[in-house]
Amino acid sequence: MLDFNSDKAKDYVFNAGTNLLVVDNQKKELFKMDYENNIGQQPMAFKLDQNKTGIVVQNQIYLLNSNGLLEDGFPLAGSTTFHIADINSDQIMNLVVAH
């Protein structure tokens, strides 16, 4: 559970066989991702900030905005929670993740 759409209410992340599904507390679908194979592990979902959510599933990392839209350049390879920040003060955002 996490506040996926930043409405101050908890939303639910489900591993539904070959689908990753996020629904709000009113059972409205916020995000759905389809995969060819069954999702073998429990997805990890976490808030990066008020408008960004990170999801890790099947060794792929996804960065989604509060509307459930995938950010440019994603998904990327990775198997852990991740962080995006300007880690060396050069005005360029860096992605920190393990694979």
Phi and psi restraints in degrees (range 20) as a CNS / XPLOR table:
assign (resid 1 and name C) (resid 2 and name N)
       (resid 2 and name CA) (resid 2 and name C) 1.0 -163.0 20.0 2
assign (resid 2 and name N) (resid 2 and name CA)
       (resid 2 and name C) (resid 3 and name N) 1.0 163.5 20.0 2
assign (resid 2 and name C) (resid 3 and name N)
       (resid 3 and name CA) (resid 3 and name C) 1.0 -85.1 20.0 2
assign (resid 3 and name N) (resid 3 and name CA)
       (resid 3 and name C) (resid 4 and name N) 1.0 81.7 20.0 2
assign (resid 3 and name C) (resid 4 and name N)
       (resid 4 and name CA) (resid 4 and name C) 1.0 -62.7 20.0 2
assign (resid 4 and name N) (resid 4 and name CA)
       (resid 4 and name C) (resid 5 and name N) 1.0 -44.4 20.0 2
assign (resid 4 and name C) (resid 5 and name N)
       (resid 5 and name CA) (resid 5 and name C) 1.0 -100.4 20.0 2
assign (resid 5 and name N) (resid 5 and name CA)
       (resid 5 and name C) (resid 6 and name N) 1.0 13.7 20.0 2
assign (resid 5 and name C) (resid 6 and name N)
       (resid 6 and name CA) (resid 6 and name C) 1.0 56.3 20.0 2
assign (resid 6 and name N) (resid 6 and name CA)
       (resid 6 and name C) (resid 7 and name N) 1.0 39.8 20.0 2
assign (resid 6 and name C) (resid 7 and name N)
       (resid 7 and name CA) (resid 7 and name C) 1.0 -103.6 20.0 2
assign (resid 7 and name N) (resid 7 and name CA)
       (resid 7 and name C) (resid 8 and name N) 1.0 12.6 20.0 2
assign (resid 7 and name C) (resid 8 and name N)
       (resid 8 and name CA) (resid 8 and name C) 1.0 68.5 20.0 2
assign (resid 8 and name N) (resid 8 and name CA)
       (resid 8 and name C) (resid 9 and name N) 1.0 18.9 20.0 2
assign (resid 8 and name C) (resid 9 and name N)
       (resid 9 and name CA) (resid 9 and name C) 1.0 -126.1 20.0 2
assign (resid 9 and name N) (resid 9 and name CA)
       (resid 9 and name C) (resid 10 and name N) 1.0 143.1 20.0 2
assign (resid 9 and name C) (resid 10 and name N)
       (resid 10 and name CA) (resid 10 and name C) 1.0 -70.4 20.0 2
assign (resid 10 and name N) (resid 10 and name CA)
       (resid 10 and name C) (resid 11 and name N) 1.0 137.7 20.0 2
assign (resid 10 and name C) (resid 11 and name N)
       (resid 11 and name CA) (resid 11 and name C) 1.0 -111.8 20.0 2
assign (resid 11 and name N) (resid 11 and name CA)
       (resid 11 and name C) (resid 12 and name N) 1.0 166.0 20.0 2
assign (resid 11 and name C) (resid 12 and name N)
       (resid 12 and name CA) (resid 12 and name C) 1.0 -116.5 20.0 2
assign (resid 12 and name N) (resid 12 and name CA)
       (resid 12 and name C) (resid 13 and name N) 1.0 136.3 20.0 2
assign (resid 12 and name C) (resid 13 and name N)
       (resid 13 and name CA) (resid 13 and name C) 1.0 -110.6 20.0 2
assign (resid 13 and name N) (resid 13 and name CA)
       (resid 13 and name C) (resid 14 and name N) 1.0 123.4 20.0 2
assign (resid 13 and name C) (resid 14 and name N)
       (resid 14 and name CA) (resid 14 and name C) 1.0 -120.7 20.0 2
assign (resid 14 and name N) (resid 14 and name CA)
       (resid 14 and name C) (resid 15 and name N) 1.0 140.7 20.0 2
assign (resid 14 and name C) (resid 15 and name N)
       (resid 15 and name CA) (resid 15 and name C) 1.0 -95.5 20.0 2
assign (resid 15 and name N) (resid 15 and name CA)
       (resid 15 and name C) (resid 16 and name N) 1.0 107.8 20.0 2
assign (resid 15 and name C) (resid 16 and name N)
       (resid 16 and name CA) (resid 16 and name C) 1.0 -116.5 20.0 2
assign (resid 16 and name N) (resid 16 and name CA)
       (resid 16 and name C) (resid 17 and name N) 1.0 67.3 20.0 2
assign (resid 16 and name C) (resid 17 and name N)
       (resid 17 and name CA) (resid 17 and name C) 1.0 72.0 20.0 2
assign (resid 17 and name N) (resid 17 and name CA)
       (resid 17 and name C) (resid 18 and name N) 1.0 -101.3 20.0 2
assign (resid 17 and name C) (resid 18 and name N)
       (resid 18 and name CA) (resid 18 and name C) 1.0 -101.1 20.0 2
assign (resid 18 and name N) (resid 18 and name CA)
       (resid 18 and name C) (resid 19 and name N) 1.0 11.8 20.0 2
assign (resid 18 and name C) (resid 19 and name N)
       (resid 19 and name CA) (resid 19 and name C) 1.0 -125.2 20.0 2
assign (resid 19 and name N) (resid 19 and name CA)
       (resid 19 and name C) (resid 20 and name N) 1.0 144.0 20.0 2
assign (resid 19 and name C) (resid 20 and name N)
       (resid 20 and name CA) (resid 20 and name C) 1.0 -106.9 20.0 2
assign (resid 20 and name N) (resid 20 and name CA)
       (resid 20 and name C) (resid 21 and name N) 1.0 125.9 20.0 2
assign (resid 20 and name C) (resid 21 and name N)
       (resid 21 and name CA) (resid 21 and name C) 1.0 -130.0 20.0 2
assign (resid 21 and name N) (resid 21 and name CA)
       (resid 21 and name C) (resid 22 and name N) 1.0 133.7 20.0 2
assign (resid 21 and name C) (resid 22 and name N)
       (resid 22 and name CA) (resid 22 and name C) 1.0 -120.0 20.0 2
assign (resid 22 and name N) (resid 22 and name CA)
       (resid 22 and name C) (resid 23 and name N) 1.0 124.6 20.0 2
assign (resid 22 and name C) (resid 23 and name N)
       (resid 23 and name CA) (resid 23 and name C) 1.0 -127.1 20.0 2
assign (resid 23 and name N) (resid 23 and name CA)
       (resid 23 and name C) (resid 24 and name N) 1.0 151.8 20.0 2
assign (resid 23 and name C) (resid 24 and name N)
       (resid 24 and name CA) (resid 24 and name C) 1.0 -85.2 20.0 2
assign (resid 24 and name N) (resid 24 and name CA)
       (resid 24 and name C) (resid 25 and name N) 1.0 -178.0 20.0 2
assign (resid 24 and name C) (resid 25 and name N)
       (resid 25 and name CA) (resid 25 and name C) 1.0 -72.7 20.0 2
assign (resid 25 and name N) (resid 25 and name CA)
       (resid 25 and name C) (resid 26 and name N) 1.0 -5.6 20.0 2
assign (resid 25 and name C) (resid 26 and name N)
       (resid 26 and name CA) (resid 26 and name C) 1.0 -102.4 20.0 2
assign (resid 26 and name N) (resid 26 and name CA)
       (resid 26 and name C) (resid 27 and name N) 1.0 10.0 20.0 2
assign (resid 26 and name C) (resid 27 and name N)
       (resid 27 and name CA) (resid 27 and name C) 1.0 69.6 20.0 2
assign (resid 27 and name N) (resid 27 and name CA)
       (resid 27 and name C) (resid 28 and name N) 1.0 20.7 20.0 2
assign (resid 27 and name C) (resid 28 and name N)
       (resid 28 and name CA) (resid 28 and name C) 1.0 -83.3 20.0 2
assign (resid 28 and name N) (resid 28 and name CA)
       (resid 28 and name C) (resid 29 and name N) 1.0 130.0 20.0 2
assign (resid 28 and name C) (resid 29 and name N)
       (resid 29 and name CA) (resid 29 and name C) 1.0 -69.1 20.0 2
assign (resid 29 and name N) (resid 29 and name CA)
       (resid 29 and name C) (resid 30 and name N) 1.0 125.2 20.0 2
assign (resid 29 and name C) (resid 30 and name N)
       (resid 30 and name CA) (resid 30 and name C) 1.0 -102.2 20.0 2
assign (resid 30 and name N) (resid 30 and name CA)
       (resid 30 and name C) (resid 31 and name N) 1.0 -31.5 20.0 2
assign (resid 30 and name C) (resid 31 and name N)
       (resid 31 and name CA) (resid 31 and name C) 1.0 -159.6 20.0 2
assign (resid 31 and name N) (resid 31 and name CA)
       (resid 31 and name C) (resid 32 and name N) 1.0 141.1 20.0 2
assign (resid 31 and name C) (resid 32 and name N)
       (resid 32 and name CA) (resid 32 and name C) 1.0 -144.5 20.0 2
assign (resid 32 and name N) (resid 32 and name CA)
       (resid 32 and name C) (resid 33 and name N) 1.0 134.7 20.0 2
assign (resid 32 and name C) (resid 33 and name N)
       (resid 33 and name CA) (resid 33 and name C) 1.0 -126.9 20.0 2
assign (resid 33 and name N) (resid 33 and name CA)
       (resid 33 and name C) (resid 34 and name N) 1.0 128.1 20.0 2
assign (resid 33 and name C) (resid 34 and name N)
       (resid 34 and name CA) (resid 34 and name C) 1.0 -101.3 20.0 2
assign (resid 34 and name N) (resid 34 and name CA)
       (resid 34 and name C) (resid 35 and name N) 1.0 140.5 20.0 2
assign (resid 34 and name C) (resid 35 and name N)
       (resid 35 and name CA) (resid 35 and name C) 1.0 -124.0 20.0 2
assign (resid 35 and name N) (resid 35 and name CA)
       (resid 35 and name C) (resid 36 and name N) 1.0 155.1 20.0 2
assign (resid 35 and name C) (resid 36 and name N)
       (resid 36 and name CA) (resid 36 and name C) 1.0 -69.7 20.0 2
assign (resid 36 and name N) (resid 36 and name CA)
       (resid 36 and name C) (resid 37 and name N) 1.0 -37.4 20.0 2
assign (resid 36 and name C) (resid 37 and name N)
       (resid 37 and name CA) (resid 37 and name C) 1.0 -113.0 20.0 2
assign (resid 37 and name N) (resid 37 and name CA)
       (resid 37 and name C) (resid 38 and name N) 1.0 163.4 20.0 2
assign (resid 37 and name C) (resid 38 and name N)
       (resid 38 and name CA) (resid 38 and name C) 1.0 -58.2 20.0 2
assign (resid 38 and name N) (resid 38 and name CA)
       (resid 38 and name C) (resid 39 and name N) 1.0 142.1 20.0 2
assign (resid 38 and name C) (resid 39 and name N)
       (resid 39 and name CA) (resid 39 and name C) 1.0 -78.3 20.0 2
assign (resid 39 and name N) (resid 39 and name CA)
       (resid 39 and name C) (resid 40 and name N) 1.0 112.2 20.0 2
assign (resid 39 and name C) (resid 40 and name N)
       (resid 40 and name CA) (resid 40 and name C) 1.0 -82.3 20.0 2
assign (resid 40 and name N) (resid 40 and name CA)
       (resid 40 and name C) (resid 41 and name N) 1.0 -15.7 20.0 2
assign (resid 40 and name C) (resid 41 and name N)
       (resid 41 and name CA) (resid 41 and name C) 1.0 -127.8 20.0 2
assign (resid 41 and name N) (resid 41 and name CA)
       (resid 41 and name C) (resid 42 and name N) 1.0 158.4 20.0 2
assign (resid 41 and name C) (resid 42 and name N)
       (resid 42 and name CA) (resid 42 and name C) 1.0 -69.2 20.0 2
assign (resid 42 and name N) (resid 42 and name CA)
       (resid 42 and name C) (resid 43 and name N) 1.0 126.3 20.0 2
assign (resid 42 and name C) (resid 43 and name N)
       (resid 43 and name CA) (resid 43 and name C) 1.0 -63.1 20.0 2
assign (resid 43 and name N) (resid 43 and name CA)
       (resid 43 and name C) (resid 44 and name N) 1.0 149.6 20.0 2
assign (resid 43 and name C) (resid 44 and name N)
       (resid 44 and name CA) (resid 44 and name C) 1.0 -105.8 20.0 2
assign (resid 44 and name N) (resid 44 and name CA)
       (resid 44 and name C) (resid 45 and name N) 1.0 131.9 20.0 2
assign (resid 44 and name C) (resid 45 and name N)
       (resid 45 and name CA) (resid 45 and name C) 1.0 -130.7 20.0 2
assign (resid 45 and name N) (resid 45 and name CA)
       (resid 45 and name C) (resid 46 and name N) 1.0 139.9 20.0 2
assign (resid 45 and name C) (resid 46 and name N)
       (resid 46 and name CA) (resid 46 and name C) 1.0 -156.3 20.0 2
assign (resid 46 and name N) (resid 46 and name CA)
       (resid 46 and name C) (resid 47 and name N) 1.0 153.6 20.0 2
assign (resid 46 and name C) (resid 47 and name N)
       (resid 47 and name CA) (resid 47 and name C) 1.0 -88.0 20.0 2
assign (resid 47 and name N) (resid 47 and name CA)
       (resid 47 and name C) (resid 48 and name N) 1.0 130.6 20.0 2
assign (resid 47 and name C) (resid 48 and name N)
       (resid 48 and name CA) (resid 48 and name C) 1.0 -88.9 20.0 2
assign (resid 48 and name N) (resid 48 and name CA)
       (resid 48 and name C) (resid 49 and name N) 1.0 -40.0 20.0 2
assign (resid 48 and name C) (resid 49 and name N)
       (resid 49 and name CA) (resid 49 and name C) 1.0 -158.7 20.0 2
assign (resid 49 and name N) (resid 49 and name CA)
       (resid 49 and name C) (resid 50 and name N) 1.0 -170.8 20.0 2
assign (resid 49 and name C) (resid 50 and name N)
       (resid 50 and name CA) (resid 50 and name C) 1.0 -60.7 20.0 2
assign (resid 50 and name N) (resid 50 and name CA)
       (resid 50 and name C) (resid 51 and name N) 1.0 -30.4 20.0 2
assign (resid 50 and name C) (resid 51 and name N)
       (resid 51 and name CA) (resid 51 and name C) 1.0 -109.9 20.0 2
assign (resid 51 and name N) (resid 51 and name CA)
       (resid 51 and name C) (resid 52 and name N) 1.0 -1.4 20.0 2
assign (resid 51 and name C) (resid 52 and name N)
       (resid 52 and name CA) (resid 52 and name C) 1.0 -127.1 20.0 2
assign (resid 52 and name N) (resid 52 and name CA)
       (resid 52 and name C) (resid 53 and name N) 1.0 136.6 20.0 2
assign (resid 52 and name C) (resid 53 and name N)
       (resid 53 and name CA) (resid 53 and name C) 1.0 -123.7 20.0 2
assign (resid 53 and name N) (resid 53 and name CA)
       (resid 53 and name C) (resid 54 and name N) 1.0 137.2 20.0 2
assign (resid 53 and name C) (resid 54 and name N)
       (resid 54 and name CA) (resid 54 and name C) 1.0 -103.9 20.0 2
assign (resid 54 and name N) (resid 54 and name CA)
       (resid 54 and name C) (resid 55 and name N) 1.0 137.8 20.0 2
assign (resid 54 and name C) (resid 55 and name N)
       (resid 55 and name CA) (resid 55 and name C) 1.0 -130.9 20.0 2
assign (resid 55 and name N) (resid 55 and name CA)
       (resid 55 and name C) (resid 56 and name N) 1.0 134.6 20.0 2
assign (resid 55 and name C) (resid 56 and name N)
       (resid 56 and name CA) (resid 56 and name C) 1.0 -119.5 20.0 2
assign (resid 56 and name N) (resid 56 and name CA)
       (resid 56 and name C) (resid 57 and name N) 1.0 122.4 20.0 2
assign (resid 56 and name C) (resid 57 and name N)
       (resid 57 and name CA) (resid 57 and name C) 1.0 -153.3 20.0 2
assign (resid 57 and name N) (resid 57 and name CA)
       (resid 57 and name C) (resid 58 and name N) 1.0 137.2 20.0 2
assign (resid 57 and name C) (resid 58 and name N)
       (resid 58 and name CA) (resid 58 and name C) 1.0 48.6 20.0 2
assign (resid 58 and name N) (resid 58 and name CA)
       (resid 58 and name C) (resid 59 and name N) 1.0 49.5 20.0 2
assign (resid 58 and name C) (resid 59 and name N)
       (resid 59 and name CA) (resid 59 and name C) 1.0 57.4 20.0 2
assign (resid 59 and name N) (resid 59 and name CA)
       (resid 59 and name C) (resid 60 and name N) 1.0 30.2 20.0 2
assign (resid 59 and name C) (resid 60 and name N)
       (resid 60 and name CA) (resid 60 and name C) 1.0 -129.4 20.0 2
assign (resid 60 and name N) (resid 60 and name CA)
       (resid 60 and name C) (resid 61 and name N) 1.0 141.8 20.0 2
assign (resid 60 and name C) (resid 61 and name N)
       (resid 61 and name CA) (resid 61 and name C) 1.0 -110.5 20.0 2
assign (resid 61 and name N) (resid 61 and name CA)
       (resid 61 and name C) (resid 62 and name N) 1.0 140.1 20.0 2
assign (resid 61 and name C) (resid 62 and name N)
       (resid 62 and name CA) (resid 62 and name C) 1.0 -123.6 20.0 2
assign (resid 62 and name N) (resid 62 and name CA)
       (resid 62 and name C) (resid 63 and name N) 1.0 138.0 20.0 2
assign (resid 62 and name C) (resid 63 and name N)
       (resid 63 and name CA) (resid 63 and name C) 1.0 -116.5 20.0 2
assign (resid 63 and name N) (resid 63 and name CA)
       (resid 63 and name C) (resid 64 and name N) 1.0 118.7 20.0 2
assign (resid 63 and name C) (resid 64 and name N)
       (resid 64 and name CA) (resid 64 and name C) 1.0 -119.2 20.0 2
assign (resid 64 and name N) (resid 64 and name CA)
       (resid 64 and name C) (resid 65 and name N) 1.0 145.1 20.0 2
assign (resid 64 and name C) (resid 65 and name N)
       (resid 65 and name CA) (resid 65 and name C) 1.0 -84.7 20.0 2
assign (resid 65 and name N) (resid 65 and name CA)
       (resid 65 and name C) (resid 66 and name N) 1.0 178.6 20.0 2
assign (resid 65 and name C) (resid 66 and name N)
       (resid 66 and name CA) (resid 66 and name C) 1.0 -69.5 20.0 2
assign (resid 66 and name N) (resid 66 and name CA)
       (resid 66 and name C) (resid 67 and name N) 1.0 -10.2 20.0 2
assign (resid 66 and name C) (resid 67 and name N)
       (resid 67 and name CA) (resid 67 and name C) 1.0 -92.1 20.0 2
assign (resid 67 and name N) (resid 67 and name CA)
       (resid 67 and name C) (resid 68 and name N) 1.0 1.4 20.0 2
assign (resid 67 and name C) (resid 68 and name N)
       (resid 68 and name CA) (resid 68 and name C) 1.0 83.2 20.0 2
assign (resid 68 and name N) (resid 68 and name CA)
       (resid 68 and name C) (resid 69 and name N) 1.0 12.1 20.0 2
assign (resid 68 and name C) (resid 69 and name N)
       (resid 69 and name CA) (resid 69 and name C) 1.0 -89.7 20.0 2
assign (resid 69 and name N) (resid 69 and name CA)
       (resid 69 and name C) (resid 70 and name N) 1.0 136.7 20.0 2
assign (resid 69 and name C) (resid 70 and name N)
       (resid 70 and name CA) (resid 70 and name C) 1.0 -72.1 20.0 2
assign (resid 70 and name N) (resid 70 and name CA)
       (resid 70 and name C) (resid 71 and name N) 1.0 131.7 20.0 2
assign (resid 70 and name C) (resid 71 and name N)
       (resid 71 and name CA) (resid 71 and name C) 1.0 -71.7 20.0 2
assign (resid 71 and name N) (resid 71 and name CA)
       (resid 71 and name C) (resid 72 and name N) 1.0 151.5 20.0 2
assign (resid 71 and name C) (resid 72 and name N)
       (resid 72 and name CA) (resid 72 and name C) 1.0 -54.7 20.0 2
assign (resid 72 and name N) (resid 72 and name CA)
       (resid 72 and name C) (resid 73 and name N) 1.0 140.0 20.0 2
assign (resid 72 and name C) (resid 73 and name N)
       (resid 73 and name CA) (resid 73 and name C) 1.0 88.0 20.0 2
assign (resid 73 and name N) (resid 73 and name CA)
       (resid 73 and name C) (resid 74 and name N) 1.0 -5.0 20.0 2
assign (resid 73 and name C) (resid 74 and name N)
       (resid 74 and name CA) (resid 74 and name C) 1.0 -110.4 20.0 2
assign (resid 74 and name N) (resid 74 and name CA)
       (resid 74 and name C) (resid 75 and name N) 1.0 151.7 20.0 2
assign (resid 74 and name C) (resid 75 and name N)
       (resid 75 and name CA) (resid 75 and name C) 1.0 -80.6 20.0 2
assign (resid 75 and name N) (resid 75 and name CA)
       (resid 75 and name C) (resid 76 and name N) 1.0 161.6 20.0 2
assign (resid 75 and name C) (resid 76 and name N)
       (resid 76 and name CA) (resid 76 and name C) 1.0 -128.1 20.0 2
assign (resid 76 and name N) (resid 76 and name CA)
       (resid 76 and name C) (resid 77 and name N) 1.0 162.1 20.0 2
assign (resid 76 and name C) (resid 77 and name N)
       (resid 77 and name CA) (resid 77 and name C) 1.0 -70.8 20.0 2
assign (resid 77 and name N) (resid 77 and name CA)
       (resid 77 and name C) (resid 78 and name N) 1.0 138.0 20.0 2
assign (resid 77 and name C) (resid 78 and name N)
       (resid 78 and name CA) (resid 78 and name C) 1.0 168.6 20.0 2
assign (resid 78 and name N) (resid 78 and name CA)
       (resid 78 and name C) (resid 79 and name N) 1.0 154.3 20.0 2
assign (resid 78 and name C) (resid 79 and name N)
       (resid 79 and name CA) (resid 79 and name C) 1.0 -131.6 20.0 2
assign (resid 79 and name N) (resid 79 and name CA)
       (resid 79 and name C) (resid 80 and name N) 1.0 10.9 20.0 2
assign (resid 79 and name C) (resid 80 and name N)
       (resid 80 and name CA) (resid 80 and name C) 1.0 -131.3 20.0 2
assign (resid 80 and name N) (resid 80 and name CA)
       (resid 80 and name C) (resid 81 and name N) 1.0 167.8 20.0 2
assign (resid 80 and name C) (resid 81 and name N)
       (resid 81 and name CA) (resid 81 and name C) 1.0 -56.8 20.0 2
assign (resid 81 and name N) (resid 81 and name CA)
       (resid 81 and name C) (resid 82 and name N) 1.0 158.4 20.0 2
assign (resid 81 and name C) (resid 82 and name N)
       (resid 82 and name CA) (resid 82 and name C) 1.0 -137.7 20.0 2
assign (resid 82 and name N) (resid 82 and name CA)
       (resid 82 and name C) (resid 83 and name N) 1.0 166.8 20.0 2
assign (resid 82 and name C) (resid 83 and name N)
       (resid 83 and name CA) (resid 83 and name C) 1.0 -136.6 20.0 2
assign (resid 83 and name N) (resid 83 and name CA)
       (resid 83 and name C) (resid 84 and name N) 1.0 143.0 20.0 2
assign (resid 83 and name C) (resid 84 and name N)
       (resid 84 and name CA) (resid 84 and name C) 1.0 -122.6 20.0 2
assign (resid 84 and name N) (resid 84 and name CA)
       (resid 84 and name C) (resid 85 and name N) 1.0 122.3 20.0 2
assign (resid 84 and name C) (resid 85 and name N)
       (resid 85 and name CA) (resid 85 and name C) 1.0 -162.7 20.0 2
assign (resid 85 and name N) (resid 85 and name CA)
       (resid 85 and name C) (resid 86 and name N) 1.0 163.5 20.0 2
assign (resid 85 and name C) (resid 86 and name N)
       (resid 86 and name CA) (resid 86 and name C) 1.0 -85.8 20.0 2
assign (resid 86 and name N) (resid 86 and name CA)
       (resid 86 and name C) (resid 87 and name N) 1.0 90.1 20.0 2
assign (resid 86 and name C) (resid 87 and name N)
       (resid 87 and name CA) (resid 87 and name C) 1.0 -79.7 20.0 2
assign (resid 87 and name N) (resid 87 and name CA)
       (resid 87 and name C) (resid 88 and name N) 1.0 -13.8 20.0 2
assign (resid 87 and name C) (resid 88 and name N)
       (resid 88 and name CA) (resid 88 and name C) 1.0 -127.1 20.0 2
assign (resid 88 and name N) (resid 88 and name CA)
       (resid 88 and name C) (resid 89 and name N) 1.0 21.4 20.0 2
assign (resid 88 and name C) (resid 89 and name N)
       (resid 89 and name CA) (resid 89 and name C) 1.0 55.1 20.0 2
assign (resid 89 and name N) (resid 89 and name CA)
       (resid 89 and name C) (resid 90 and name N) 1.0 38.9 20.0 2
assign (resid 89 and name C) (resid 90 and name N)
       (resid 90 and name CA) (resid 90 and name C) 1.0 -107.7 20.0 2
assign (resid 90 and name N) (resid 90 and name CA)
       (resid 90 and name C) (resid 91 and name N) 1.0 14.5 20.0 2
assign (resid 90 and name C) (resid 91 and name N)
       (resid 91 and name CA) (resid 91 and name C) 1.0 68.2 20.0 2
assign (resid 91 and name N) (resid 91 and name CA)
       (resid 91 and name C) (resid 92 and name N) 1.0 15.2 20.0 2
assign (resid 91 and name C) (resid 92 and name N)
       (resid 92 and name CA) (resid 92 and name C) 1.0 -117.1 20.0 2
assign (resid 92 and name N) (resid 92 and name CA)
       (resid 92 and name C) (resid 93 and name N) 1.0 129.2 20.0 2
assign (resid 92 and name C) (resid 93 and name N)
       (resid 93 and name CA) (resid 93 and name C) 1.0 -76.7 20.0 2
assign (resid 93 and name N) (resid 93 and name CA)
       (resid 93 and name C) (resid 94 and name N) 1.0 138.2 20.0 2
assign (resid 93 and name C) (resid 94 and name N)
       (resid 94 and name CA) (resid 94 and name C) 1.0 -116.3 20.0 2
assign (resid 94 and name N) (resid 94 and name CA)
       (resid 94 and name C) (resid 95 and name N) 1.0 144.0 20.0 2
assign (resid 94 and name C) (resid 95 and name N)
       (resid 95 and name CA) (resid 95 and name C) 1.0 -103.6 20.0 2
assign (resid 95 and name N) (resid 95 and name CA)
       (resid 95 and name C) (resid 96 and name N) 1.0 126.7 20.0 2
assign (resid 95 and name C) (resid 96 and name N)
       (resid 96 and name CA) (resid 96 and name C) 1.0 -116.6 20.0 2
assign (resid 96 and name N) (resid 96 and name CA)
       (resid 96 and name C) (resid 97 and name N) 1.0 117.6 20.0 2
assign (resid 96 and name C) (resid 97 and name N)
       (resid 97 and name CA) (resid 97 and name C) 1.0 -155.1 20.0 2
assign (resid 97 and name N) (resid 97 and name CA)
       (resid 97 and name C) (resid 98 and name N) 1.0 155.2 20.0 2
assign (resid 97 and name C) (resid 98 and name N)
       (resid 98 and name CA) (resid 98 and name C) 1.0 -105.1 20.0 2
assign (resid 98 and name N) (resid 98 and name CA)
       (resid 98 and name C) (resid 99 and name N) 1.0 151.9 20.0 2
